Amino acid sequence: MRIAIIGSGYVGLVSGVCLADFGHQVTCIDKDAAKIALLNAGHVPIFEPGLDALIAKNIAEGRLTFTTDLAEPVAAAEVVFLAVGTPSRKSDGHADLSYVFAAAREVAAAVRGFTVIVTKSTVPVGTGDELERIMAETNPQADLAIVSNPEFLREGAAITDFMQPDRVVVGLNDDRARDIMADVYSALDRQKHPLLFTSRRTAELTKYAANAFLALKLAYINEIADLCEHVGANVQDVSRGMGLDSRIGQKFLNAGPGYGGSCFPKDTLALVKTAQDHNSPIRLIETIVGINETRKRAMARKVESAVGGQLRGKVIGILGLTFKPDTDDIRESPALAIVQALLDKGAILKAYDPEGMPSAKSAMPELAYCDDVESVAEGADALVIITEWNAFKALDFAKLKAIMTSPVLVDLRNIYTAPDVVAQGFSYSSVGRAS
């Protein structure tokens, strides 16, 4: 099947490469000429484990190409995926659909014959209806079926998520698209990876509902973690006790500094705005958006307490800047708010992240960036683990103690336990557990 992907960012690139690996002929399209040149040269502009090898394989086997030209591959395609960004609008928090609508107009002008247009971008309920109107207005002769096929990719595990999904949600109002979408995903074992057909509006809402529920679990366990610290309980044991209940499940019950990334913050906010616009507010999600924002800065107060209540002039080493491990993505990372709060309190910051520093340097120019953990620790009054990279799970405490001004570890991901760290001569603070 001939497939065109509009947008070669995270979602578009991963989706296009995986669809090519399913055996389809895929062209990934992007207006960023530098990005396309990079991809055609065999380089990957994002960090995602296994993606570089999969790109090289499918280019070599002739199923994957990259271009800035939209007209020719769209005209030849049976299916066109829209995978452009939908960031939060700064003015009101709604999803910014300008990129989606602009891409739709270009695609409508280029299609030839019956074509299925698939929104892979995360879009609010009713966007498919607006796309139908825009594309019909742009090209009244176009024969199109507009489909919603939301992505559920976790950064750091996106290839596995695409090729071994819990489910594939396909929302459509035109039955002609049903068999075509089944063919797109024909490589999947339907017993293990079900294809769920719904109405288009249902599919659009399913993505937001799923992400908001996961964000709710994270915000909830963080609130429980705060209570644990006050009553002398252990949040990790509480999480395990809850998660072993099959009705609840263990995933997304790890207490920490708050959720971040490219999805949860903008999707929860967009869902809140959509619900308010339809006079059906979702109070739970409104609340967790506020909980998450205040939590990040609260972590700076935890660091302040760990160094004796005064941060001004103290050297703080930051371990981890990305919102999660195995990605170079710092968008809405808890590190952004924590770092700013520490700077506001007069701290001097050094930082190391295995993959996130190129992006972080422009977003957080006030930090001194280091090449390894030891360089961050040298002369530091405390080390703060913000991202649970594997590189931070086996720290050499004896070496770190010898080069730090004060042996203090603030573990915002609960990688270690207090007895193990204290035995190494460190003062230790974590989340939802006794210090």
ZATOR-762477 format. One record per residue (C-alpha): residue in one letter; residue number from 1; x, y, z. Coordinates in steps of 0.001 Angstrom, whole numbers, padded with zeros to 6 digits. Example, Ala and Ser with C-alpha at 12.3 -4.5 7.8 and 13.67 -1.06 7.14 Angstrom:
<torses>
+--------+-----+---------+---------+---------+
: residu : num :       X :       Y :       Z :
+--------+-----+---------+---------+---------+
:      A :   1 :  012300 : -004500 :  007800 :
:      S :   2 :  013670 : -001060 :  007140 :
+--------+-----+---------+---------+---------+
</torses>
This chain:
<torses>
+--------+-----+---------+---------+---------+
: residu : num :       X :       Y :       Z :
+--------+-----+---------+---------+---------+
:      M :   1 :  000000 :  000000 :  000000 :
:      R :   2 :  001248 :  003503 : -000855 :
:      I :   3 :  001243 :  005758 :  002225 :
:      A :   4 :  002245 :  009399 :  002698 :
:      I :   5 :  003026 :  010798 :  006148 :
:      I :   6 :  002703 :  014571 :  006557 :
:      G :   7 :  005069 :  015631 :  009317 :
:      S :   8 :  008310 :  013885 :  010230 :
:      G :   9 :  008433 :  014784 :  013895 :
:      Y :  10 :  008294 :  012195 :  016634 :
:      V :  11 :  004893 :  010668 :  015820 :
:      G :  12 :  005166 :  010950 :  012047 :
:      L :  13 :  008669 :  009542 :  011861 :
:      V :  14 :  008048 :  006582 :  014156 :
:      S :  15 :  004710 :  005804 :  012468 :
:      G :  16 :  006168 :  006054 :  008973 :
:      V :  17 :  009160 :  003867 :  009726 :
:      C :  18 :  007036 :  001206 :  011417 :
:      L :  19 :  004472 :  001200 :  008595 :
:      A :  20 :  007336 :  000727 :  006136 :
:      D :  21 :  008541 : -002190 :  008225 :
:      F :  22 :  005030 : -003658 :  007929 :
:      G :  23 :  005723 : -003817 :  004173 :
:      H :  24 :  004046 : -000634 :  002902 :
:      Q :  25 :  005633 :  001922 :  000569 :
:      V :  26 :  005974 :  004989 :  002770 :
:      T :  27 :  007018 :  008545 :  002019 :
:      C :  28 :  007628 :  010845 :  004995 :
:      I :  29 :  007148 :  014530 :  004165 :
:      D :  30 :  008289 :  017578 :  006104 :
:      K :  31 :  008748 :  021268 :  005326 :
:      D :  32 :  012009 :  021326 :  007294 :
:      A :  33 :  014593 :  020806 :  004549 :
:      A :  34 :  017417 :  020395 :  007045 :
:      K :  35 :  015565 :  017567 :  008798 :
:      I :  36 :  014837 :  015788 :  005512 :
:      A :  37 :  018466 :  016154 :  004415 :
:      L :  38 :  019561 :  014686 :  007740 :
:      L :  39 :  017230 :  011704 :  007338 :
:      N :  40 :  018280 :  011107 :  003737 :
:      A :  41 :  021893 :  011089 :  004925 :
:      G :  42 :  021050 :  008301 :  007365 :
:      H :  43 :  020950 :  010436 :  010520 :
:      V :  44 :  018025 :  010586 :  012960 :
:      P :  45 :  017030 :  013990 :  014392 :
:      I :  46 :  015506 :  012504 :  017573 :
:      F :  47 :  016683 :  009932 :  020086 :
:      E :  48 :  014468 :  006843 :  020192 :
:      P :  49 :  016002 :  003412 :  020883 :
:      G :  50 :  016128 :  001252 :  017742 :
:      L :  51 :  014806 :  003910 :  015371 :
:      D :  52 :  018075 :  004532 :  013520 :
:      A :  53 :  018511 :  000840 :  012667 :
:      L :  54 :  014892 :  000515 :  011515 :
:      I :  55 :  015218 :  003576 :  009275 :
:      A :  56 :  018411 :  002252 :  007695 :
:      K :  57 :  016833 : -001168 :  007102 :
:      N :  58 :  013724 :  000160 :  005363 :
:      I :  59 :  015625 :  002697 :  003257 :
:      A :  60 :  017937 : -000104 :  002095 :
:      E :  61 :  014962 : -002312 :  001240 :
:      G :  62 :  013345 :  000492 : -000781 :
:      R :  63 :  010179 :  000954 :  001266 :
:      L :  64 :  010971 :  004284 :  002945 :
:      T :  65 :  011766 :  007684 :  001469 :
:      F :  66 :  011934 :  011261 :  002788 :
:      T :  67 :  011090 :  014449 :  000913 :
:      T :  68 :  009999 :  018048 :  001258 :
:      D :  69 :  007731 :  017696 : -001799 :
:      L :  70 :  004117 :  016970 : -000868 :
:      A :  71 :  002290 :  016941 : -004199 :
:      E :  72 :  003718 :  013866 : -005895 :
:      P :  73 :  003639 :  011360 : -002996 :
:      V :  74 :  000175 :  012515 : -001894 :
:      A :  75 : -001186 :  012144 : -005431 :
:      A :  76 :  000139 :  008581 : -005520 :
:      A :  77 : -000977 :  007622 : -002002 :
:      E :  78 : -003980 :  005532 : -001039 :
:      V :  79 : -003660 :  006701 :  002560 :
:      V :  80 : -002320 :  010025 :  003859 :
:      F :  81 : -001508 :  010409 :  007562 :
:      L :  82 : -001534 :  013876 :  009141 :
:      A :  83 :  001099 :  013820 :  011893 :
:      V :  84 :  001872 :  017486 :  012477 :
:      G :  85 :  002109 :  019194 :  015846 :
:      T :  86 : -000863 :  020310 :  017932 :
:      P :  87 :  000741 :  022334 :  020745 :
:      S :  88 : -001242 :  024212 :  023360 :
:      R :  89 : -002224 :  027721 :  022290 :
:      K :  90 : -000511 :  030204 :  024565 :
:      S :  91 : -003574 :  032433 :  024617 :
:      D :  92 : -006120 :  029988 :  026035 :
:      G :  93 : -004701 :  026448 :  026374 :
:      H :  94 : -006740 :  024972 :  023528 :
:      A :  95 : -004956 :  022701 :  021041 :
:      D :  96 : -003478 :  024764 :  018214 :
:      L :  97 : -004847 :  023157 :  015049 :
:      S :  98 : -003350 :  025633 :  012590 :
:      Y :  99 : -000696 :  023151 :  011420 :
:      V : 100 : -003288 :  020409 :  010924 :
:      F : 101 : -005584 :  022654 :  008916 :
:      A : 102 : -002731 :  024018 :  006792 :
:      A : 103 : -001573 :  020481 :  005993 :
:      A : 104 : -005144 :  019464 :  005166 :
:      R : 105 : -005465 :  022260 :  002604 :
:      E : 106 : -002212 :  021227 :  000887 :
:      V : 107 : -003223 :  017579 :  000863 :
:      A : 108 : -006700 :  018331 : -000495 :
:      A : 109 : -005182 :  020195 : -003416 :
:      A : 110 : -002843 :  017302 : -004242 :
:      V : 111 : -004992 :  014142 : -003899 :
:      R : 112 : -005984 :  012079 : -006925 :
:      G : 113 : -008759 :  009495 : -006736 :
:      F : 114 : -010300 :  008108 : -003580 :
:      T : 115 : -007944 :  008747 : -000646 :
:      V : 116 : -008194 :  008035 :  003068 :
:      I : 117 : -006983 :  010966 :  005175 :
:      V : 118 : -005948 :  009843 :  008658 :
:      T : 119 : -005395 :  012203 :  011596 :
:      K : 120 : -002563 :  010727 :  013649 :
:      S : 121 : -002075 :  014057 :  015425 :
:      T : 122 : -003872 :  014412 :  018752 :
:      V : 123 : -006884 :  016596 :  017990 :
:      P : 124 : -010025 :  017658 :  019907 :
:      V : 125 : -013434 :  016139 :  019316 :
:      G : 126 : -014973 :  017421 :  016098 :
:      T : 127 : -011691 :  018118 :  014290 :
:      G : 128 : -012500 :  015477 :  011678 :
:      D : 129 : -015716 :  017312 :  010860 :
:      E : 130 : -013797 :  020551 :  010369 :
:      L : 131 : -011227 :  018758 :  008199 :
:      E : 132 : -014027 :  017499 :  005967 :
:      R : 133 : -015307 :  021043 :  005551 :
:      I : 134 : -011866 :  022551 :  004893 :
:      M : 135 : -010823 :  019887 :  002386 :
:      A : 136 : -014129 :  020028 :  000510 :
:      E : 137 : -013834 :  023810 :  000344 :
:      T : 138 : -010242 :  023543 : -000944 :
:      N : 139 : -010995 :  020871 : -003537 :
:      P : 140 : -014727 :  020182 : -004107 :
:      Q : 141 : -013883 :  017358 : -006529 :
:      A : 142 : -011735 :  015447 : -004025 :
:      D : 143 : -013045 :  012009 : -003037 :
:      L : 144 : -011944 :  011605 :  000579 :
:      A : 145 : -012701 :  009702 :  003757 :
:      I : 146 : -011502 :  011377 :  006951 :
:      V : 147 : -010393 :  008940 :  009672 :
:      S : 148 : -009155 :  009387 :  013241 :
:      N : 149 : -006360 :  006996 :  014257 :
:      P : 150 : -004827 :  008398 :  017462 :
:      E : 151 : -001347 :  007354 :  018533 :
:      F : 152 : -000537 :  005823 :  021904 :
:      L : 153 :  003255 :  005874 :  021734 :
:      R : 154 :  005483 :  006116 :  024787 :
:      E : 155 :  008722 :  007925 :  024118 :
:      G : 156 :  011547 :  005469 :  024720 :
:      A : 157 :  009332 :  002503 :  023757 :
:      A : 158 :  007595 :  003876 :  020669 :
:      I : 159 :  008622 :  001149 :  018209 :
:      T : 160 :  007342 : -001608 :  020470 :
:      D : 161 :  004156 :  000358 :  021112 :
:      F : 162 :  003498 :  000746 :  017389 :
:      M : 163 :  004319 : -002832 :  016423 :
:      Q : 164 :  002835 : -004517 :  019503 :
:      P : 165 :  000020 : -002160 :  020531 :
:      D : 166 : -002515 : -002829 :  023267 :
:      R : 167 : -005074 : -001776 :  020663 :
:      V : 168 : -005389 :  000268 :  017482 :
:      V : 169 : -008288 :  002742 :  017583 :
:      V : 170 : -009773 :  003727 :  014212 :
:      G : 171 : -012634 :  006207 :  014085 :
:      L : 172 : -014523 :  006599 :  010809 :
:      N : 173 : -017852 :  007732 :  009432 :
:      D : 174 : -017259 :  006390 :  005902 :
:      D : 175 : -017369 :  002594 :  005569 :
:      R : 176 : -015179 :  002716 :  002464 :
:      A : 177 : -012221 :  003429 :  004733 :
:      R : 178 : -012756 :  000397 :  006959 :
:      D : 179 : -011132 : -002225 :  004714 :
:      I : 180 : -008312 :  000150 :  003770 :
:      M : 181 : -007443 :  000817 :  007403 :
:      A : 182 : -007613 : -002916 :  008092 :
:      D : 183 : -005057 : -003376 :  005302 :
:      V : 184 : -002802 : -000683 :  006800 :
:      Y : 185 : -002593 : -002728 :  010005 :
:      S : 186 : -002844 : -006196 :  008416 :
:      A : 187 :  000615 : -007125 :  009749 :
:      L : 188 : -000745 : -007137 :  013312 :
:      D : 189 : -002098 : -010262 :  014976 :
:      R : 190 : -005688 : -009215 :  015707 :
:      Q : 191 : -005975 : -011630 :  018620 :
:      K : 192 : -003081 : -009976 :  020424 :
:      H : 193 : -003463 : -006457 :  019054 :
:      P : 194 : -007153 : -005733 :  018405 :
:      L : 195 : -008318 : -003195 :  015853 :
:      L : 196 : -011125 : -001188 :  017452 :
:      F : 197 : -013434 :  000548 :  014974 :
:      T : 198 : -015511 :  003405 :  016378 :
:      S : 199 : -017126 :  006595 :  015212 :
:      R : 200 : -014660 :  009364 :  014396 :
:      R : 201 : -015612 :  011567 :  017358 :
:      T : 202 : -015301 :  008586 :  019709 :
:      A : 203 : -011758 :  007912 :  018525 :
:      E : 204 : -010803 :  011573 :  018925 :
:      L : 205 : -012056 :  011606 :  022507 :
:      T : 206 : -010533 :  008216 :  023368 :
:      K : 207 : -006992 :  009569 :  023049 :
:      Y : 208 : -007636 :  012467 :  025416 :
:      A : 209 : -009580 :  010307 :  027858 :
:      A : 210 : -006771 :  007724 :  028017 :
:      N : 211 : -003969 :  010242 :  028541 :
:      A : 212 : -005939 :  012186 :  031125 :
:      F : 213 : -006651 :  009015 :  033089 :
:      L : 214 : -002954 :  008102 :  033178 :
:      A : 215 : -002104 :  011638 :  034256 :
:      L : 216 : -004744 :  011305 :  036966 :
:      K : 217 : -003044 :  008161 :  038310 :
:      L : 218 :  000294 :  009990 :  038442 :
:      A : 219 : -001149 :  013037 :  040177 :
:      Y : 220 : -003027 :  010834 :  042640 :
:      I : 221 : -000007 :  008810 :  043703 :
:      N : 222 :  001986 :  012019 :  044120 :
:      E : 223 : -000676 :  013333 :  046492 :
:      I : 224 : -000529 :  010029 :  048380 :
:      A : 225 :  003271 :  010370 :  048497 :
:      D : 226 :  002947 :  013703 :  050268 :
:      L : 227 :  000624 :  012128 :  052821 :
:      C : 228 :  003071 :  009240 :  053294 :
:      E : 229 :  005803 :  011674 :  054276 :
:      H : 230 :  003566 :  013205 :  056942 :
:      V : 231 :  002294 :  009954 :  058453 :
:      G : 232 :  005443 :  007832 :  058167 :
:      A : 233 :  004266 :  005460 :  055408 :
:      N : 234 :  006197 :  004235 :  052356 :
:      V : 235 :  004624 :  005261 :  049042 :
:      Q : 236 :  006361 :  002492 :  047106 :
:      D : 237 :  004722 : -000124 :  049315 :
:      V : 238 :  001408 :  001700 :  049056 :
:      S : 239 :  001747 :  001725 :  045253 :
:      R : 240 :  002499 : -001975 :  045183 :
:      G : 241 : -000379 : -002734 :  047480 :
:      M : 242 : -002698 : -000788 :  045207 :
:      G : 243 : -001250 : -001980 :  041911 :
:      L : 244 : -001563 : -005681 :  042673 :
:      D : 245 : -005308 : -005145 :  042542 :
:      S : 246 : -006127 : -006093 :  038943 :
:      R : 247 : -008800 : -003404 :  038842 :
:      I : 248 : -006142 : -000728 :  039388 :
:      G : 249 : -002889 : -002061 :  037901 :
:      Q : 250 :  000686 : -001128 :  038758 :
:      K : 251 :  001537 :  001150 :  035838 :
:      F : 252 :  001670 :  004922 :  036388 :
:      L : 253 :  001729 :  004569 :  040166 :
:      N : 254 :  005329 :  005685 :  040643 :
:      A : 255 :  005570 :  008823 :  042756 :
:      G : 256 :  007903 :  011514 :  041470 :
:      P : 257 :  008304 :  015184 :  040596 :
:      G : 258 :  005221 :  015407 :  038357 :
:      Y : 259 :  004391 :  014410 :  034802 :
:      G : 260 :  005793 :  016132 :  031723 :
:      G : 261 :  006519 :  015476 :  028070 :
:      S : 262 :  004821 :  016298 :  024807 :
:      C : 263 :  001470 :  014644 :  025586 :
:      F : 264 :  000120 :  014694 :  029133 :
:      P : 265 :  000416 :  018435 :  029877 :
:      K : 266 : -001108 :  019633 :  026608 :
:      D : 267 : -003680 :  016841 :  026340 :
:      T : 268 : -005046 :  017289 :  029849 :
:      L : 269 : -005309 :  021031 :  029284 :
:      A : 270 : -006978 :  020562 :  025884 :
:      L : 271 : -009495 :  018134 :  027397 :
:      V : 272 : -010294 :  020631 :  030142 :
:      K : 273 : -010898 :  023373 :  027558 :
:      T : 274 : -013002 :  021131 :  025309 :
:      A : 275 : -015164 :  020044 :  028228 :
:      Q : 276 : -015657 :  023638 :  029355 :
:      D : 277 : -016601 :  024715 :  025833 :
:      H : 278 : -019323 :  022034 :  025775 :
:      N : 279 : -020593 :  023033 :  029233 :
:      S : 280 : -019536 :  019650 :  030618 :
:      P : 281 : -016509 :  020427 :  032806 :
:      I : 282 : -014329 :  017573 :  034033 :
:      R : 283 : -013448 :  018732 :  037542 :
:      L : 284 : -011035 :  015878 :  038213 :
:      I : 285 : -008825 :  016796 :  035280 :
:      E : 286 : -009024 :  020519 :  036070 :
:      T : 287 : -007702 :  019667 :  039521 :
:      I : 288 : -004828 :  017441 :  038431 :
:      V : 289 : -003562 :  020082 :  035996 :
:      G : 290 : -003146 :  022394 :  038990 :
:      I : 291 : -001683 :  019650 :  041192 :
:      N : 292 :  000965 :  018841 :  038628 :
:      E : 293 :  002058 :  022432 :  038144 :
:      T : 294 :  002459 :  023143 :  041858 :
:      R : 295 :  004216 :  019843 :  042471 :
:      K : 296 :  007189 :  020641 :  040266 :
:      R : 297 :  008138 :  023746 :  042196 :
:      A : 298 :  007456 :  021930 :  045461 :
:      M : 299 :  010378 :  019658 :  044583 :
:      A : 300 :  012688 :  022672 :  044802 :
:      R : 301 :  011557 :  023158 :  048393 :
:      K : 302 :  012521 :  019541 :  049077 :
:      V : 303 :  016025 :  020302 :  047789 :
:      E : 304 :  016133 :  023465 :  049886 :
:      S : 305 :  015239 :  021502 :  053020 :
:      A : 306 :  017864 :  018849 :  052232 :
:      V : 307 :  020674 :  021449 :  052238 :
:      G : 308 :  019610 :  023088 :  055482 :
:      G : 309 :  016935 :  025530 :  054364 :
:      Q : 310 :  019131 :  027946 :  052410 :
:      L : 311 :  019920 :  027571 :  048694 :
:      R : 312 :  021530 :  030927 :  047942 :
:      G : 313 :  025105 :  030342 :  046845 :
:      K : 314 :  024809 :  026552 :  047119 :
:      V : 315 :  026062 :  024432 :  044209 :
:      I : 316 :  023407 :  021895 :  043192 :
:      G : 317 :  024121 :  019076 :  040751 :
:      I : 318 :  021194 :  018083 :  038532 :
:      L : 319 :  021097 :  014513 :  037205 :
:      G : 320 :  018577 :  014227 :  034384 :
:      L : 321 :  016813 :  016905 :  032341 :
:      T : 322 :  014487 :  014987 :  030021 :
:      F : 323 :  010938 :  014260 :  031171 :
:      K : 324 :  011701 :  010513 :  031183 :
:      P : 325 :  014653 :  008239 :  030336 :
:      D : 326 :  015422 :  006893 :  026833 :
:      T : 327 :  014431 :  010116 :  025078 :
:      D : 328 :  016041 :  013473 :  024337 :
:      D : 329 :  012711 :  015276 :  024845 :
:      I : 330 :  012673 :  018039 :  027484 :
:      R : 331 :  009223 :  019418 :  026592 :
:      E : 332 :  007327 :  020205 :  029801 :
:      S : 333 :  009925 :  018225 :  031740 :
:      P : 334 :  009684 :  018609 :  035529 :
:      A : 335 :  013332 :  019658 :  035327 :
:      L : 336 :  012341 :  022943 :  033675 :
:      A : 337 :  010233 :  024099 :  036624 :
:      I : 338 :  012541 :  022628 :  039263 :
:      V : 339 :  015607 :  024290 :  037762 :
:      Q : 340 :  013855 :  027647 :  037539 :
:      A : 341 :  012693 :  027419 :  041147 :
:      L : 342 :  016220 :  026559 :  042309 :
:      L : 343 :  017633 :  029473 :  040333 :
:      D : 344 :  014995 :  031782 :  041828 :
:      K : 345 :  016250 :  030752 :  045253 :
:      G : 346 :  019834 :  031677 :  044360 :
:      A : 347 :  021310 :  028229 :  043704 :
:      I : 348 :  024233 :  027645 :  041332 :
:      L : 349 :  023403 :  024730 :  039042 :
:      K : 350 :  025441 :  022110 :  037201 :
:      A : 351 :  023751 :  019425 :  035122 :
:      Y : 352 :  024228 :  016214 :  033168 :
:      D : 353 :  021796 :  014217 :  031027 :
:      P : 354 :  022827 :  011355 :  028711 :
:      E : 355 :  020709 :  012613 :  025776 :
:      G : 356 :  018869 :  015805 :  026678 :
:      M : 357 :  021613 :  018426 :  026949 :
:      P : 358 :  021566 :  019710 :  023351 :
:      S : 359 :  017891 :  020641 :  023733 :
:      A : 360 :  018303 :  021805 :  027326 :
:      K : 361 :  021062 :  024291 :  026574 :
:      S : 362 :  018710 :  026634 :  024742 :
:      A : 363 :  015850 :  026201 :  027242 :
:      M : 364 :  018025 :  026436 :  030363 :
:      P : 365 :  021115 :  028505 :  029452 :
:      E : 366 :  021866 :  029398 :  033089 :
:      L : 367 :  023107 :  025879 :  033878 :
:      A : 368 :  026709 :  024713 :  033689 :
:      Y : 369 :  026577 :  021565 :  031562 :
:      C : 370 :  028916 :  018684 :  032371 :
:      D : 371 :  030072 :  015567 :  030546 :
:      D : 372 :  029420 :  013034 :  033306 :
:      V : 373 :  028111 :  012480 :  036827 :
:      E : 374 :  031498 :  013050 :  038462 :
:      S : 375 :  031870 :  016476 :  036865 :
:      V : 376 :  028428 :  017457 :  038166 :
:      A : 377 :  029260 :  016199 :  041661 :
:      E : 378 :  032596 :  017949 :  042002 :
:      G : 379 :  032199 :  020753 :  044548 :
:      A : 380 :  028425 :  020246 :  044818 :
:      D : 381 :  026447 :  020763 :  048009 :
:      A : 382 :  023836 :  018258 :  046805 :
:      L : 383 :  022951 :  015991 :  043900 :
:      V : 384 :  019349 :  015863 :  042669 :
:      I : 385 :  018079 :  012960 :  040547 :
:      I : 386 :  015233 :  014223 :  038353 :
:      T : 387 :  015219 :  011611 :  035560 :
:      E : 388 :  015691 :  007891 :  036240 :
:      W : 389 :  018296 :  007135 :  033574 :
:      N : 390 :  020072 :  003792 :  033977 :
:      A : 391 :  023323 :  005751 :  034235 :
:      F : 392 :  022132 :  007051 :  037621 :
:      K : 393 :  021108 :  003694 :  039094 :
:      A : 394 :  024545 :  002530 :  040174 :
:      L : 395 :  026307 :  005663 :  041436 :
:      D : 396 :  029756 :  005266 :  042979 :
:      F : 397 :  028949 :  006909 :  046315 :
:      A : 398 :  032453 :  006578 :  047708 :
:      K : 399 :  033902 :  008491 :  044749 :
:      L : 400 :  031108 :  011090 :  044820 :
:      K : 401 :  031492 :  011719 :  048553 :
:      A : 402 :  035190 :  012395 :  048091 :
:      I : 403 :  034600 :  015153 :  045522 :
:      M : 404 :  031401 :  016773 :  046843 :
:      T : 405 :  031363 :  019674 :  049279 :
:      S : 406 :  028483 :  018020 :  051150 :
:      P : 407 :  027333 :  014417 :  050618 :
:      V : 408 :  023622 :  015047 :  050042 :
:      L : 409 :  021396 :  013129 :  047610 :
:      V : 410 :  017842 :  014176 :  046764 :
:      D : 411 :  016284 :  011282 :  044864 :
:      L : 412 :  013074 :  012476 :  043190 :
:      R : 413 :  012570 :  009108 :  041465 :
:      N : 414 :  013070 :  006792 :  044466 :
:      I : 415 :  015834 :  004872 :  042730 :
:      Y : 416 :  017637 :  004150 :  046005 :
:      T : 417 :  016658 :  003393 :  049597 :
:      A : 418 :  017620 :  005454 :  052620 :
:      P : 419 :  019555 :  002664 :  054445 :
:      D : 420 :  021751 :  001965 :  051392 :
:      V : 421 :  022604 :  005616 :  050769 :
:      V : 422 :  023020 :  006623 :  054415 :
:      A : 423 :  025395 :  003687 :  054885 :
:      Q : 424 :  027637 :  005389 :  052306 :
:      G : 425 :  027814 :  008511 :  054471 :
:      F : 426 :  025202 :  010536 :  052578 :
:      S : 427 :  022193 :  012485 :  053721 :
:      Y : 428 :  019262 :  011173 :  051699 :
:      S : 429 :  015835 :  012525 :  050743 :
:      S : 430 :  013265 :  010867 :  048480 :
:      V : 431 :  009567 :  011108 :  047592 :
:      G : 432 :  006873 :  009640 :  049823 :
:      R : 433 :  009291 :  007871 :  052171 :
:      A : 434 :  011024 :  008677 :  055428 :
:      S : 435 :  014338 :  010500 :  054892 :
+--------+-----+---------+---------+---------+
</torses>
